[in-house]
Amino acid sequence: MKANQDVKNFASTILVEMMPILDEKQQRHLSGIIASALGYGGVSFVNSITGQSRNTIVAGTDHDTHSDDIKDDESPIQSSVKTSTKQTGRIRRPGGGRKPIETKYPDLAEKIEEIISDDTYGNPEKPLRYTSKSLRKIAEALMEKGINVCHVIVAKTLEKLGYSRQQNQKMKQLGSQHPDRDAQFCFINDTAEEFLNNEEPVISVDTKKKENIGNFKNNGSEYRPQKDPRQVLDHDFPLPELGKVAPYGIYVVNNNTGFINLGISHDTPEFAGESVYQWWQCVGKNTFPNAKRLYITCDGGGSNGSRVWLWKYYLQELSNLTGLEIHVSHFPPGTSKWNKVEHRLFCYISKNWQGQPLIDIETTISLIGSTTTEKGLTVKCRLDENHYETGKKITEEQKDQLNIIFNGPNEKWNYIIIPN
């Protein structure tokens, strides 16, 4: 017999009100009783209200399974189990439910290790390792060994074994490590900490790679309507009428801010010195009005390299103009990845403009200036339209004008420029 709508409404109210306060066994029992009372279509109705599986509801209609009385043919052990279940508050008897996969395949972890052993990297003594094989390929290989598990089980087992997928990291230095490397890092850290404690500016500087201006492909992707990708040029040859830009970046460690001097000429020591000067004029002197010193950390090569005397000469001009005592430290060879401007400024700019062509200067400035992070990074960008000549050499007269003191564990990498 089919229940009428009033009966179904009443049954629905009971299920909605009672289900949240019942345990699993009681829910199954109540669902079965109501499904039986409703008659034809009762199981589907209860399923639509509670979301329980049809098998669970059907199991609940067997009222004999809900009796807690000890049957005549029940053994003392079975009786003891029921008593223990009531006392401990368990819903199911011990031993119920799906068995762990390790019970069925006790050698699962060992077989996975055998499969990925040829594709495993890293020191096995360390807790974290990684493999290059995909989860599904590992599952297929296990199938050939008689172990039928899905890729999800493979992933969970790999996690227990200490494996994870990781990208390559540029960590191995080409050639031998410089003997002063560790001492230089300690010197940089100690000097930066001193300046920060005194609320004096600490900046990290470098030139980002040059970018072509025009409707060129930019690595990454962006959200667009389906089947409507952005159309860009099919080649990456620079357009002479648009040229390239050289973003010189300055990251301020004190307050997590960035400054980009966007050059349209060559990346020269003069351009590097002008970029630091423009940062000071636009941002620095207002942020640090009481500063008497400035600490600059930079790479050992490029336009602001440790052996570039023109870089030192333009810093001397900056020192004379601002009255700042400028302390400079260069990172040892092969360690530029630790330069904070790289992983605290440049990487976020690249993420912000990924998939978007730098079609003109205005677009480039806008994309750089809109770069932010959850940790509060803000970036200011200005256009530098000056032309910087390449091939300039410092004269002996200019070198004699340097008021410079070399210091630190390696004097080629550390110096102080004092105003004349």
Secondary structure, 3 states (H helix, E strand, C coil): CECCHHHHHHHHHHHHHHHHHCCHHHHHHHHHHHHHHHECCHHHHHHHHHCCCHHHHHHHCCHHHHCCCCCCCCCHHHHHHHHHHHHHCCCCCCCCCCCCHHHHCCCHHHHHHHHHHHHEECCCCCCCEEECCCHHHHHHHHHHCCCCCCHHHHHHHHHHHCECCCCCCCCCCCCCCCCCHHHHHHHHHHHHHHHHHCCCCEEEEEECCCEECCCCCCCCCCCCCCCCCCCCCCCCCCCCCCCEEEEEEEEECCCCEEEEEEECCCCCHHHHHHHHHHHHHHHHHHHCCCCCEEEEEECCCHHHCCCCHHHHHHHHHHHHHHCCEEEEEECCCCCHHHCHHHHHHHHHHHHHCCCCCCCCHHHHHHHHHCCCCCCCCEEEEEEECCCCCCCCCCCHHHHHCCCEEECCCCCCCEEEECCC
